[in-house]
Amino acid sequence: MNTSHMLLPPPPPHASLPIRFLSLHRAFLRLRPRRHQVHLLRPSAAKLHSLNQHHREEEVQEDDDFNFHFRGYDFGPLIDFVSNSALPDINSDSRSMDAAELQLAQSYRAVPARGWHLLLKSLSSSSSLRTAYGVVAWLQKHNLCYSYELLYAILIHALGQNDKLYEAFLFSHRQTLTPLTYNALIGACARNDDLDKALNLMARMRRDGFQPDFVNYSLIIQSFTRANTVDSVVLQKLYDEIESDMIEMDAQLLNDVTVGFAKAGDVDKAMFFLAVVQGNGLSPKTATLLAVITALGNAGRTEEAEAVFEELKEGGLKPRTRAYNALLKGYVKTGSLRDAESIVSEMETCGVAPDEHTYSLLIDAYANAGRWESARIVLKEMEASNVKPNSFVYSRILASYRDRGEWQRSFQVLREMKNNGVRPDRHFYNVMIDSFGKYNCLDHAMATFDRMRSEGIEPDVVTWNTLIDCHCKFGHHSKAEELFMKMQESGCLPCTTTYNIMINSFGQQERWDGVKALLGKMQSQGLLANVVTYTTLVDIYGQSGRFNDAIECLEVMKSTGLKPSSTMYNALINAYAQRGLSDQAINAFRLMRADGVKPSVLVLNSLINAFGEDRRDAEAFSVLQYMRESDVKPDVITYTTLMKVLIRVEKFDKVPSVYEEMIADGIEPDRKARAMLRSALRYMKVKLNS
């Protein structure tokens, strides 16, 4: 291999490298568990496996006083010699060497390989990179250690462990990469969460005829989960590569894949791989079971979460607080208050102490059920258990009041909080500002903003976005723009969300040059437009009748690789509907289907409205039939819009039957639906009397 082709990255921050993946060609249902078999390894692969197994297993704590000594060997003279000499020429003739150097080499011939390994690790943890490389070259020159590629790999691995990824790349640039050094470098990248480079190296390794091993896949998946950036599609592609390369998955890798899918929110695949672990006679790790329980709880699948929780107990493990919290979170999410209370009772019975998170979840459960007194009792229990409620707990109480429209209670929560000696933090103030903003109490929102600053808490991007957005929503566009300018003057850089809010504000004012300027500024700051950006653009262009611009945005978005959302198509169809352009609305609907986007009830309601505005009642009712055939449940807006369509075409006598059909469908009529029925009956009465 020509090492000149090895990409040397610039100093951090590193530029991202292309990622190579195999195409996703296996459907999830075709995944199959495989029995683990013992394979004979080729000599080079055996070395590779040995090194990676060494790195995978828990490393033995090294003596902090190593100081270049190992079982009586003093490496001080060697360090001095290498540090004060040019890098050794490994091809030089030993007869031309200095006698003192030959004598020095002779004095180290009895040092075992373990001693050299420890020496390199010690040098790598310090700033002696040149010395470490010199020692390896010197050992190779004098043939003092049996495996030099193993030494190189150990050095790269140690550099990666000490957050010296750039130095590891510099070092790897000095010799031909072998499977051992490739894997060490990939592992260093993964441990330092530089996934682009790790995946690029794996692709390059394959091109050189070498195969990555299961340890590298484990490290890469662990890095994804550590950074909370794991994506189910990416994880599936990695798994397909593992299968394509016929790499045997050990217990660690299977656990890592299971955790990866769980943290990506792909519960079905997480459950599948958990079954694979158990089907191969392996015991899932506690962390794996916790991740699966949490994912099931987040998905509202509490019965399955309970089953996995019971498995944990049946495996002889005593569930700790984190396990109980994972199950408790699921009950809170599904509104199962009785189950939430029972899990806390079980914790007390089993002698498992609730922590701050346990109490905050229970407070959430009571607040969501409107049981404010019970929530306050939990606060008292926290104090009795010497678990002091923090600002986050109070912010959850505040958020519950906000979501129920009781924003006035914000002052009460703040008082109780301060009486208990808890200082509000930035998150609490952000929730408080949001509570006031949602209910058009903008003076209170600004007063809270001023209070947090007076207490020495600097607003973050969430604070500014919340303030700007609530002013935009209630039509105070000048104030929103003023806040946008102050945000930048304060040194807080706008994010993509900030620009999306301002683009929407300028669009509502039909300030198209301003919209263009915002997009340009956003791009100049290195911020990429996301799905929300394009949806906002489609919406503001559509509402203003600039349909060509809206369609162009849609095409540009698709060209960048982003998939249009149902919300985006709803904005476009709704814009056509409001102008009675039903043919254009149905064309947009067909385009949506062609893009593989499943229509939501919102989209279909907009389509019904489009036909209604165009007085095409038959087509409007055909949408209702389509909903039933496509397993999309109509809502109260669906039936209300259909009644409006019938009134528009003066088919008043059919309105009561639609109203009755809505009730039969288990949907409770709202004020607007009842008003539609009264209007139809009134028109019918007038018609009968005329």
C-alpha positions, -999 to 999 in steps of 0.1 A, spaced: 0 0 0 13 35 -8 11 55 24 12 87 5 -25 81 -3 -33 80 34 -53 111 42 -37 133 68 -63 154 86 -58 190 95 -56 198 132 -90 197 150 -118 205 142 -114 178 115 -131 181 82 -157 154 77 -148 125 53 -172 106 30 -189 76 45 -192 43 27 -221 21 34 -235 -10 16 -270 -4 2 -299 -13 25 -312 -44 7 -326 -65 35 -359 -58 50 -362 -60 88 -386 -90 86 -359 -110 68 -334 -105 95 -326 -138 111 -307 -149 142 -277 -170 135 -259 -195 158 -224 -185 167 -198 -209 154 -161 -211 162 -140 -202 131 -103 -209 126 -85 -176 122 -57 -170 97 -24 -160 115 -28 -123 108 -64 -124 118 -55 -142 150 -31 -113 159 -59 -89 151 -84 -107 173 -59 -110 201 -51 -73 202 -88 -63 199 -98 -88 226 -71 -72 248 -86 -38 242 -122 -50 246 -116 -66 280 -113 -44 311 -78 -32 312 -56 -40 342 -48 -9 362 -13 1 355 12 12 382 12 50 383 48 48 394 59 29 363 84 57 355 101 38 327 109 8 349 96 -28 345 108 -56 367 142 -41 373 148 -27 338 156 9 337 145 25 304 160 59 314 192 54 293 172 44 263 148 73 266 178 97 268 195 81 238 164 82 216 154 117 227 189 131 218 193 112 185 179 114 150 152 89 142 169 55 136 173 41 102 159 6 104 179 -5 73 213 6 85 241 -20 89 247 -30 125 285 -30 118 284 7 112 267 14 145 283 30 174 296 5 200 278 23 228 245 19 209 252 -18 204 259 -22 240 227 -3 249 207 -27 227 224 -57 242 214 -45 277 177 -46 268 176 -80 250 160 -98 280 131 -73 283 98 -92 276 72 -78 251 50 -68 280 77 -44 292 79 -26 258 41 -24 257 39 -7 290 67 17 281 49 28 249 16 33 268 35 55 293 51 76 265 18 80 247 1 93 278 27 120 281 37 144 253 66 123 241 52 113 207 86 117 189 103 96 216 76 69 214 80 66 176 118 67 180 116 38 205 96 16 181 119 24 152 150 17 175 135 -17 186 128 -26 150 164 -16 140 179 -39 167 153 -66 163 144 -65 200 106 -72 199 88 -99 180 59 -79 165 64 -43 153 30 -39 138 16 -48 172 38 -21 188 26 4 162 -10 -6 169 -5 -3 207 9 32 203 -20 43 180 -44 28 205 -28 46 235 -28 79 216 -65 75 209 -72 67 245 -54 99 256 -75 121 232 -46 125 208 -63 115 176 -45 140 155 -11 126 168 -24 91 160 -30 101 124 4 117 122 20 86 136 1 63 112 13 84 83 48 72 88 44 35 80 23 12 58 -10 4 74 -16 -33 83 -48 -49 96 -36 -43 131 -27 -6 127 -59 0 106 -80 -14 134 -62 5 160 -67 38 141 -104 30 135 -108 23 172 -90 56 181 -114 75 158 -145 58 173 -133 63 209 -129 100 201 -163 101 185 -149 110 150 -173 87 132 -169 100 97 -131 92 98 -137 58 114 -162 48 87 -140 62 59 -110 42 72 -132 10 73 -141 16 36 -104 22 27 -94 -9 47 -117 -30 26 -103 -15 -6 -68 -26 6 -81 -62 9 -85 -63 47 -116 -69 67 -127 -49 98 -136 -69 128 -165 -70 152 -147 -49 178 -145 -19 155 -182 -22 148 -189 -23 186 -168 9 191 -185 27 163 -220 19 175 -210 28 211 -198 61 198 -231 67 181 -250 59 213 -227 80 235 -233 111 213 -271 103 211 -268 106 173 -276 70 165 -301 67 135 -320 35 128 -312 36 91 -275 41 96 -275 13 122 -293 -10 98 -267 -2 71 -239 -11 95 -256 -44 104 -259 -51 67 -222 -46 63 -215 -70 92 -237 -96 75 -222 -90 41 -186 -94 54 -198 -125 73 -184 -112 106 -193 -132 136 -211 -111 162 -200 -117 198 -221 -109 229 -207 -74 232 -216 -64 196 -251 -80 198 -257 -60 230 -244 -28 214 -266 -32 183 -296 -38 206 -288 -7 226 -283 13 194 -317 5 180 -333 11 214 -317 46 216 -327 53 180 -363 47 190 -366 16 167 -382 -5 193 -392 -35 170 -356 -40 159 -343 -35 195 -367 -63 206 -356 -85 177 -319 -83 186 -327 -88 223 -343 -121 212 -312 -129 191 -290 -124 222 -312 -147 243 -317 -172 214 -279 -177 213 -278 -186 250 -263 -153 260 -273 -130 288 -282 -95 279 -264 -68 299 -283 -48 325 -276 -16 304 -291 -33 274 -323 -43 292 -325 -7 306 -322 8 272 -350 -15 258 -373 -8 288 -368 29 283 -375 27 245 -406 6 251 -417 31 278 -411 61 255 -432 43 228 -460 38 253 -456 0 251 -458 -5 289 -469 -42 288 -437 -52 269 -416 -29 291 -430 -48 322 -421 -81 306 -385 -71 300 -384 -57 335 -395 -90 349 -368 -107 328 -343 -86 345 -355 -98 379 -357 -134 368 -321 -132 356 -311 -129 392 -305 -91 390 -319 -68 416 -334 -38 397 -320 -5 408 -334 30 407 -326 35 370 -345 4 360 -376 14 380 -374 49 366 -373 36 330 -406 17 337 -421 46 356 -414 69 327 -435 46 304 -464 47 328 -463 85 331 -462 88 293 -493 67 289 -511 84 318 -513 52 339 -512 70 372 -522 39 392 -493 19 377 -470 48 383 -479 48 420 -476 10 423 -440 10 408 -429 36 434 -445 15 461 -427 -15 449 -394 4 450 -400 12 487 -410 -24 494 -378 -37 478 -356 -12 496 -347 8 464 -344 44 472 -362 68 448 -339 95 434 -346 130 421 -357 116 387 -382 92 403 -399 121 422 -399 144 392 -416 116 371 -442 110 398 -449 148 400 -453 147 363 -479 119 366 -499 138 393 -497 171 374 -509 155 342 -539 141 361 -546 175 376 -538 163 411 -519 193 423 -521 186 460 -506 151 454 -478 167 435 -471 190 465 -472 160 488 -444 144 467 -424 176 471 -427 172 509 -417 135 506 -386 145 487 -376 168 516 -383 141 542 -361 117 522 -333 143 520 -337 146 482 -338 183 476 -360 192 446 -341 212 420 -351 237 395 -359 210 369 -386 195 392 -403 228 395 -400 234 358 -419 202 352 -447 214 376 -447 247 357 -449 230 323 -479 209 335 -497 241 345 -488 257 312 -501 228 292 -534 230 310 -538 267 304 -532 277 340 -503 301 333 -513 323 363 -499 296 386 -464 304 373 -460 330 401 -471 306 427 -446 279 416 -418 306 416 -427 316 452 -428 280 464 -395 274 447 -378 303 464 -393 295 498 -377 261 496 -343 277 488 -342 265 452 -327 291 428 -344 291 394 -321 282 365 -321 291 328 -344 261 319 -370 271 345 -371 307 332 -373 294 296 -404 273 305 -419 304 324 -413 326 293 -429 300 271 -459 298 294 -466 335 292 -458 336 255 -484 309 247 -512 329 262 -502 363 248 -490 376 282 -460 392 264 -454 419 292 -450 391 317 -427 372 293 -404 403 289 -405 409 327 -393 373 333 -366 378 306 -354 409 324 -355 391 358 -334 362 347 -308 386 333 -308 406 366 -301 374 384 -270 369 363 -285 341 341 -276 348 305 -303 339 279 -294 310 256 -307 304 221 -338 287 234 -347 318 255 -343 341 225 -362 318 201 -391 315 226 -394 353 230 -391 360 192 -416 333 183 -443 343 208 -441 379 195 -444 367 159 -474 345 167 -494 374 180 -484 397 151 -458 418 169 -433 415 140 -414 447 147 -407 437 183 -397 402 170 -372 418 146 -358 440 174 -353 410 196 -336 392 167 -311 420 164 -305 422 202 -299 385 202 -270 389 178 -257 420 196 -255 400 228 -232 374 212 -258 347 210 -257 333 175 -290 324 158 -296 288 150 -316 273 122 -348 274 143 -342 312 148 -340 318 111 -371 296 105 -391 318 129 -379 350 112 -385 337 77 -421 329 87 -424 364 102 -411 381 70 -432 359 49 -464 368 67 -455 405 60 -447 395 24 -412 410 27 -397 387 1 -364 405 -2 -360 401 36 -367 364 33 -340 361 6 -316 380 28 -323 358 58 -316 326 37 -283 342 25 -272 351 60 -281 317 73 -260 300 46 -231 324 52 -231 312 89 -228 276 77 -264 267 88 -282 243 65 -319 246 57 -338 218 73 -373 203 67 -389 230 88 -372 257 68 -386 244 35 -420 237 50 -421 273 62 -411 286 28 -438 265 11 -464 277 35 -456 315 32 -453 313 -6 -485 293 -8 -505 316 15 -494 345 -7 -504 328 -39 -467 324 -50 -473 288 -60 -444 286 -85 -420 296 -57 -436 270 -34 -431 242 -59 -395 254 -66 -388 251 -28 -402 216 -28 -379 206 -57 -348 222 -42 -355 204 -10 -357 170 -27 -325 178 -47 -306 182 -14 -317 147 -3 -343 158 23 -376 140 22 -407 163 21 -430 158 51 -467 154 53 -468 188 70 -452 205 40 -477 190 16 -505 200 39 -493 236 38 -493 235 -1 -527 217 -4 -542 241 22 -529 271 3 -546 258 -29 -578 250 -10 -581 285 4 -581 299 -32 -605 272 -45 -579 256 -67 -590 220 -62 -573 207 -94 -539 220 -82 -546 206 -47 -553 171 -61 -521 174 -82 -501 182 -51 -517 152 -34 -507 129 -62 -471 143 -60 -471 136 -23 -481 100 -29 -454 96 -56 -428 108 -31 -439 80 -8 -453 103 19 -483 89 37 -511 115 38 -521 125 73 -556 134 84 -546 171 82 -537 167 45 -569 149 37 -590 175 56 -573 202 35 -582 182 4 -618 180 14 -618 218 20 -603 224 -14 -631 204 -31 -656 223 -9 -643 257 -19 -647 245 -55 -683 232 -48 -673 196 -57 -691 177 -29 -689 143 -46 -651 145 -47 -651 158 -10 -670 126 1 -647 104 -20 -618 116 3 -637 104 33 -640 70 15 -603 70 8 -596 77 45 -616 46 55 -599 24 29 -564 37 40 -570 32 77 -568 70 84 -593 78 111 -614 109 104 -616 135 132 -641 162 141 -626 186 116 -632 160 88 -669 159 95 -673 196 102 -656 204 68 -679 179 51 -709 196 67 -696 229 55 -693 215 19 -729 204 20 -741 238 32 -721 255 5 -738 234 -22 -772 238 -4 -777 202 4 -789 210 39 -810 178 43 -778 157 42 -760 176 70 -778 158 99 -768 124 86 -732 134 85 -735 147 121 -750 114 132 -723 95 114 -697 115 133 -712 105 166 -715 69 155 -678 70 147 -671 78 184 -662 114 177 -676 141 201 -689 171 182 -673 204 191 -688 239 191 -682 244 154 -698 211 144 -729 219 165 -730 254 148 -729 237 114 -758 215 123 -779 244 136 -772 264 104 -783 235 82 -815 230 103 -822 267 102 -819 268 64 -841 237 61 -868 254 83 -867 285 62 -870 265 30 -900 245 44 -918 278 54 -912 294 21 
